[in-house]
Amino acid sequence: MAMLLTASTTVMADDYAYLNVTQTDGGENSFTVSKISKITFSTTNMIITLSDGTTSELPLASLNKMFFTDESTGIASLTTSGSKISLNDGTLHVNAPRGSVVSLYNMEGKMLRTVTAQGEDTQISVSGLTKGVYIVKVGNNAKKIMNK
């Protein structure tokens, strides 16, 4: 009986469409399960390799929770195209290829700020914005962030 119960409650990742990862800063990333070729860990990062060869590196220290689901709770990570973002002390830091267009949107889709990335650390002040969820778009990639 116990064997039957265990077998019937086993859940495979293939049964779900997304791997969702939440971070301690409120950021969320969603990855399509069918596009993930492998997940590995270094001493400091979780590395998700997609079937097209791109990788996303998420710092282990910032991971809060990861789970499989039928729905995406976050927007694909910006780390897949050589871009990384972080929100610290009212400033959005974007590491993206020089010349990339970086845009910040509210949840209604209104563009609040747009800048051209200067490379290593492009900064956008968000200190004047109300607390809440925003979307940062770099090129064709977007990520949901939370201004606390």
C-alpha positions as CSV (number, residue, x, y, z in Angstrom):
1,M,0.0,0.0,0.0
2,A,2.8,2.5,0.9
3,M,4.5,1.7,-2.4
4,L,1.4,2.4,-4.3
5,L,0.8,5.7,-2.5
6,T,4.5,6.8,-3.1
7,A,4.3,5.9,-6.8
8,S,1.0,7.7,-7.3
9,T,2.2,10.9,-5.6
10,T,5.6,11.1,-7.4
11,V,5.7,14.3,-9.5
12,M,8.0,14.7,-12.4
13,A,9.4,18.0,-13.6
14,D,8.1,17.2,-17.1
15,D,4.6,17.4,-15.7
16,Y,5.1,21.2,-15.3
17,A,5.8,24.0,-17.8
18,Y,8.0,26.3,-15.7
19,L,10.8,26.3,-13.1
20,N,10.2,29.4,-11.0
21,V,13.0,30.8,-8.8
22,T,12.3,33.5,-6.2
23,Q,15.1,35.5,-4.7
24,T,15.5,37.2,-1.3
25,D,15.2,40.6,-2.9
26,G,11.8,39.8,-4.3
27,G,12.9,39.2,-7.8
28,E,11.5,36.2,-9.7
29,N,12.8,34.2,-12.7
30,S,10.8,31.7,-14.7
31,F,12.4,29.2,-17.0
32,T,10.5,27.0,-19.5
33,V,11.2,23.4,-18.4
34,S,11.4,22.1,-22.0
35,K,14.2,24.6,-22.7
36,I,16.4,23.6,-19.7
37,S,19.1,21.2,-20.7
38,K,20.8,21.1,-17.3
39,I,21.1,22.7,-13.9
40,T,24.4,22.8,-12.1
41,F,25.9,24.5,-9.0
42,S,29.2,26.1,-8.4
43,T,30.3,27.2,-5.0
44,T,28.5,30.5,-5.4
45,N,25.9,30.2,-8.2
46,M,23.1,28.0,-9.5
47,I,23.7,27.7,-13.3
48,I,20.8,27.0,-15.6
49,T,21.9,26.0,-19.1
50,L,19.2,26.3,-21.8
51,S,19.0,24.1,-24.9
52,D,20.1,27.0,-27.1
53,G,23.4,27.1,-25.1
54,T,22.7,30.3,-23.1
55,T,23.1,30.2,-19.4
56,S,21.6,32.0,-16.4
57,E,23.7,32.3,-13.2
58,L,21.8,33.0,-10.0
59,P,23.8,33.7,-6.8
60,L,23.0,31.0,-4.2
61,A,23.0,33.5,-1.4
62,S,20.1,35.3,-3.0
63,L,17.9,32.2,-3.7
64,N,14.7,32.0,-1.6
65,K,12.7,29.3,-3.2
66,M,12.5,27.3,-6.4
67,F,9.5,25.2,-7.6
68,F,7.9,23.7,-10.7
69,T,4.5,25.0,-11.8
70,D,2.1,25.3,-14.7
71,E,2.3,29.1,-14.7
72,S,5.2,31.5,-14.9
73,T,5.4,33.8,-11.9
74,G,8.4,35.7,-13.1
75,I,9.7,36.9,-16.4
76,A,12.7,35.2,-17.9
77,S,16.0,36.1,-16.3
78,L,18.1,38.8,-17.9
79,T,21.3,36.9,-17.3
80,T,20.6,34.8,-20.5
81,S,21.9,37.5,-22.9
82,G,24.9,38.7,-21.0
83,S,22.9,41.2,-19.0
84,K,22.5,41.2,-15.2
85,I,20.4,43.5,-13.0
86,S,20.2,44.2,-9.3
87,L,18.3,46.7,-7.2
88,N,20.2,48.1,-4.2
89,D,19.5,51.2,-2.1
90,G,17.1,52.8,-4.5
91,T,19.3,52.3,-7.6
92,L,18.8,49.8,-10.3
93,H,22.2,48.5,-11.5
94,V,22.3,47.0,-15.0
95,N,25.2,45.2,-16.5
96,A,24.4,44.9,-20.2
97,P,26.2,45.2,-23.5
98,R,27.1,48.8,-24.3
99,G,24.4,50.4,-26.4
100,S,21.6,48.2,-25.1
101,V,18.3,50.0,-24.4
102,V,17.2,49.6,-20.8
103,S,13.6,50.5,-20.0
104,L,11.7,50.5,-16.7
105,Y,7.9,49.9,-16.8
106,N,5.2,49.9,-14.1
107,M,2.7,47.0,-14.0
108,E,0.3,48.9,-16.2
109,G,2.9,48.9,-19.0
110,K,3.7,52.6,-18.8
111,M,7.4,53.3,-19.5
112,L,8.9,55.3,-16.6
113,R,12.5,55.5,-17.6
114,T,14.7,54.6,-20.5
115,V,18.5,54.8,-20.8
116,T,21.2,53.4,-23.1
117,A,23.5,51.0,-21.3
118,Q,27.1,52.1,-20.9
119,G,28.4,48.6,-20.2
120,E,29.7,47.5,-16.8
121,D,27.3,49.3,-14.5
122,T,24.5,51.4,-15.9
123,Q,22.5,53.0,-13.0
124,I,18.9,54.1,-12.9
125,S,17.5,55.8,-9.8
126,V,14.2,54.3,-8.5
127,S,14.3,56.0,-5.2
128,G,11.4,58.4,-6.3
129,L,9.1,55.5,-7.3
130,T,6.5,54.0,-5.0
131,K,7.1,50.6,-3.5
132,G,5.8,47.9,-5.8
133,V,6.6,45.6,-8.7
134,Y,8.2,46.9,-11.9
135,I,9.5,45.4,-15.1
136,V,13.0,46.1,-16.4
137,K,13.5,45.4,-20.1
138,V,16.9,45.1,-21.7
139,G,16.7,44.5,-25.5
140,N,14.2,41.6,-25.9
141,N,14.6,40.3,-22.3
142,A,12.6,41.4,-19.3
143,K,12.6,40.8,-15.6
144,K,10.2,41.6,-12.8
145,I,11.7,43.4,-9.9
146,M,10.3,44.6,-6.6
147,N,11.0,48.1,-5.2
148,K,10.7,47.7,-1.4
